[in-house]
Amino acid sequence: MTLTAAARLDDPALLAAADPSDMLRQVASSAAQVRMAVRAVAEAEIGAALDGGRPRAIVVTGMGGSGVAGDVLAAVCGTGSPVQVLAVHDYQLPGWIGGADLVIAVSCSGATQETLSAASDAVRRDAGLICVGGAGSPLATLAEQASAPFIPVTSAGMPRSTLWGLAIPLVVVASRLGVLDMGEDAYEAAAAELERISHLCRPSSESFVNPAKSLALDLAGSVPMIWGTSPLAGVAAYRFACQLNENAKYPAVYGVLPEANHNQVVAFDGVFGGGPGAAAPGQGGPGADEASAAGDGVPMLRLVLLRDGQEHPLVARRREESAQLARSRGIGVSELATSGERPLERLASLVQLIDYTTVYLAIAQGIDPGPVAAIEDLKARIA
């Protein structure tokens, strides 16, 4: 008998067997990562790097699951930040970076080629440097040689599962520089929110009451188009797409409102939406075996709206009308809303649900969420 996607997710034995890398446990460690990271920064000797006061810019260099920590910092600092916060995912730093700026190099393994290159670039330019990553790694050695502070990170297993262990040190540094106004209780509030979402999305919770399992079943067989309704929710949308790629080996498109209304929305009328050759409105339903599909087996779009409680009123109107427009084309719509008032807490409420969803989607499709064979193959080819 062929198992349905829901059956795979709701059978504890099957669920455990389908997750040999223990990715669900890694996601569940998020709250502990926050608390450990705060302690790690307190124990690290970073005072000298902060003595000069606010830098002109904070530049975070990193790749993949480590690099998104820089995007998290930018989102938490927000558009009101007194200094520019820039995430760089490349071998080189932008040409304008120099002695007035602080570069934070982030690599969970401490061996990421691009990050080591950019960190060395920062040293050559006499920029301030702080390194965050695996103890005893090449990045730790580089920091020692450059007399730069190093903040060790304990990996949860995979870099993409260690987001909070990598991102929280950046937030603490920015707070100590006066770039952020973070009360001491802000970290615990974020950790508590991560624990709350983890309880809702726990493996023993069945799909009809588990928001992450339900969303995974809704996404199965579709092409997710994920829109954030603020810069902060836009970072969550980017995270969602990346986690779909790595955990579920699944494609996705991400964007941010209002910009997505000026380009991506037109895909609603294409072959993946309600255009010529597409499925009739209402065709299909949730679950991998029931997903809507356009003509000739082409999957349908599914619009996923990540709703920030602090979104602009005009963006709120765009979100509402975008959902109605999608539904009028027969495109399914899912909405996720932030919880809490503070930026770190709001982002945590989205990201934790996202991370669980992408692992459950992998399992629902019979895919091991742990390995990233294509990345490893590519590394071997360019080594």
N, C-alpha and C positions, 0 to 999 in steps of 0.2 A: 504494500500500500504506500502511495506517495504521501508524504507528510505535507501539510500546509505550512506556510510561513509562521502562522500563529502557533501552531502545534510545536514547532521547533523552539519558539521563544518561551513557551509556557511549561515545557517539560524540564524539570530541574536537572535530570541526568543528561538529557540531550544538550542542554544549555552549557553545562560544565564541560562536556566532551567536545563541544564545538569551539571552545575558547581555551585551547591548550596553553596559550601565552599569558592567560589570566589577565586579559585586558580590562575586564569588568572590575577586577580588584584594583587595577592600576587607576582607573577612573575614580573609584571610591576613595582613593588615598588623597584626594585633592585638598580637603580641609586640613589634614595632617601636614601636607606640604606647606600650606600658608603659615602654620604655626612654627614649623621647623625653619622655614626661610627667614622669618623675623628674628629667630634666635641666632641663625647663622650670621646675619648681618651685624647683630649686636656683638658677636664674638670676633668678627673680622676687624682688622686694623685698617679702617678706611678714612680715619680722621684727616690725614695729610692730604688726601685727594679732595677734601671738601673745604680746606682752609681758605682757598681763594674766593669762596662765596659762589654766587650763581654764575654759571658759565653763560656764554652767549647762546650756546645750543647744547642739547644733550642728544648725542647720536648713538643709537643702539645698532650694532652690527651682529647679524646672526642669520642662520638659514633654517628653513623647514620648521619643525616643531619647536626648536630653540628660538628661531628668529621672530616668531609671532609674539614673543615676550616684548619686543620693542613696539609692536603695534598695540599691545595691551597698555604699555606705559603711555603712549600717545593718546589713547582713548581715555584713560583715567585722568590725565592732565587736562584734556579737553581744549576747546578753542580759546579758553580764557587764560591759558598758560602764559606766564610772563617771559618764558624763553621758548625757542623753537625746540620741539621734540621730533626727531626724525628716525625712522627705522630704515636701515640700509641692508639689502639682501644681495650682496655682491662681493667681488674680490677687492674692490677699491672704494675709497671714500670719495664723496664729492670734492671738487677742487677747492671750494671755499673753506673747508675745515682746517683749523690751525690751532695755535696756542690758546686762543680764547674759548675753546670748546672742550667738552667732556665726551669722550668716546667710551661706551660700555660694550665690551665684547662678550657675547653670550653663546656658549656651546655646551650642551649637556655632556657630550663625550669629551669635550676639550680638544678634539682632534679635527674639527671641521675645517677643511682646506680654505674655503672662502673667508671664514671668520679669522683664522690665523693670519691670512694675508692682509685683511683690513686692519687688524690690531697692529700688525707690524707697520702698516701705513700710518697709523695714528702716532706711533712712536717716532717715526721719521719726521713727522710734521710737528713734533713737540706738543701735541694735544694732550690733555689730561686723559688718563686711561684707568679704567676699572675692569677687571675680568671676572666673569661668573661662569662656573662650569665644574667639570669633574676634577676631583683632587688627583694629584700626581700625573696630570695630563700635559700634553704639549702647551696648552693654553696657560696652565699654571706655571710652567717653566718660563714661558714668554713673559708673564707678569713679574716673575722673580727677577729676570734679567733686566726688565725695564723699571724695576723698583716701583711697580704698580700694585695697588691692593688686589687681592684675589679673594673671592667669596665662593667657597666650595658648595656644591649642590649634590644632594643624594638623589640619584635617579629612581623614579618609580618603576622603571623597567624600560620604557621607550621614551625618547625625547618628547614625542607628541603627548605622552601621558604625564609629563613632568612640567606642564605649563606653569602651574602656580609656584613650584619650587624655583623656576627660572625667572618668572615675572615679578614676584614679590620683592626680591632684593633690589630691583630697579625702582620700584615704587617707594621703598624705604629710603633709598639714596636720594630720589627726587624730593621726598618729604624733608629730609635733613638739609637739603640745599634751599628749602623755602619755595620750591617750585610748586609743591602741593601742600594743601592744608589738610593733613591726615591726622585725625585724633588717634590715640592709642587703641580705642575701641573699634576703629574702622576695620582692622585686620580680623579681629575676632568676629565682627558682624559678617564679613565676607565668608569666613570659615563656617559660621553657623548656617549661612545660606547654602553653601556647598553641601553641608550635611543634610539640610532639609530636602534638597533636590535628590540627593543620593538615596534618601529613605523612600521617596516617591517612586524612584526609578530602579529600586533594588531588584535583583534577579528573581526573587521569590514572589514579587508582585505581578499578577497576571496582566496580560495585554489590555484587557478592557478597562483596567483602572490605572495602568502604568503609562504615564504620558510619553515616555521615550519609546516604549514598545509600540504604542499606538501610532506615533509619528513615523517610526520606521516602517510599519506596515502601509501607511498612507503613501510613503515615498517610493516603496518598492515598485519597480517597473516603470517609473516616470523619470523625467529629466528635471531635477530640482532647479528652479530659478529663485535664488534667495536674496531678499532685499532687506537691508537694515533701514530703520527710519530715523537714524541720527548717526553722526560719526562713530559714536560708541557702538551702536547696534551694527554699524557697517563692519567694524572689526569682528564682531561675533559672526556676521555673515561670511566674512573671509575665512574665519576659523571653521565654520560649518563646512564650507566647500573643501578646505584642506583635509578635514577629518573624514569627509565622505571619500575623498581620493585615497587616503592612506589606510583608514580602517576598513571601509567597505569596498575599496577598489572600484569606486563609482564616480561618474562624471557629475559636475555641477557648475552652475553659473552663479556668480554673486554680484551684487551691486548695492548702491545706496540711493535712497530717495533724498532729494528730488531728481538727481541726475539720471537714474534708471528710467524715469518717465520720458526722457528725451531720446532714448535709443533702445534699450532692451525690451521695452513694452511692445515694440513692433513685432517681436517674435510671437506674440499672441496670435497673429494672423498668418503665421507660416505653417509649414507642414507639421511642426511639433506642437502647434497650438490649434486654433480653430479654423485655419485656412484650408485651401484646396487639398483634398486627400486626407484631411485629418478625421479623427473619430467624431461621431455625432455627439452632441452635448448629452452628458449623463451616462455615456457608455463606459463600462468598466466600474471599478470600485477599489476599496482598499485591499492591500495584500499583493504579494508577488505574483500569485496565480490569477489575480483578478484585475491587474492594473489596466487602465485605459491605454489604448494604443491607436496611433494614427494609421492611415492606410498602409498596406504592405508591411505591417509589423513595426512601424516607426513609433517609438514611445511618445506619450503626451508630456507636455510640460506640467509641472506642478509648482504653483507660486507659493513660496514660504515667506511670510512677512514676520520680521523680528521687530517687535514693537517696543520702543523705548518710552518709558513713562515720562521722560523729559523731552519728547519730540516737539518740534516746532508746530504750532497750530495749523499752518498751511500744509505741512507735511502730513499731519494727521488726516486732513481732507484728501490729500493725494493717496494715502494708504487705503482709505475707505473706498475711493472711486476705482483704484487699481484692482482691489479685490472684486468689486462688482463687474468691472470690465472683463477680468479673467473668467469669472463664472459665466458671463454671457457668452463666452466662447467655448464653454464646456471644459474649462481648465479648473482642476481642483485647487483649493486654497487652504493653507494651514497658517495659523497665526500663533506666535509665541510672544509673551509679554514679559518684560522685566519685573522683578520684585525689588523692593527697597528704594531708598532715596539717594544714597551715595553712589558715585560712579563705580567703585570697585565691587560693591554689592550687586548693583544692577548687572554689570558684566558677568559676574560669577553666576547669577541666576540663569542667564542664557547659555553660557558656555557649558555648564555642567549637564544640562539637559541635552545639548547638542552632542557632547561627547558620548553619553550613554546611547543616544539614538543611533549614532553611526556604528557603534559596536553591535547593537542589536540588528541593524540592517545587514551587516556582514553575515551574522549568524543566520538570519532569516533566509538569506540566499545560499546558505551552505558554504560560506567562505570563512576561512580562518582570518580574524581581524588583525592578528599580530604581524606576520611577515610582510616585508615590503621588497619583494624579490626584484622588481624592476629597478628600484633605486640601487640595490646592491649590484645588480648586473651592470648598470650604467657606471657606477663607481669603479668597477673592475675594468671596464673598457677604457676609462680615461686616466687610470692610475699610471 
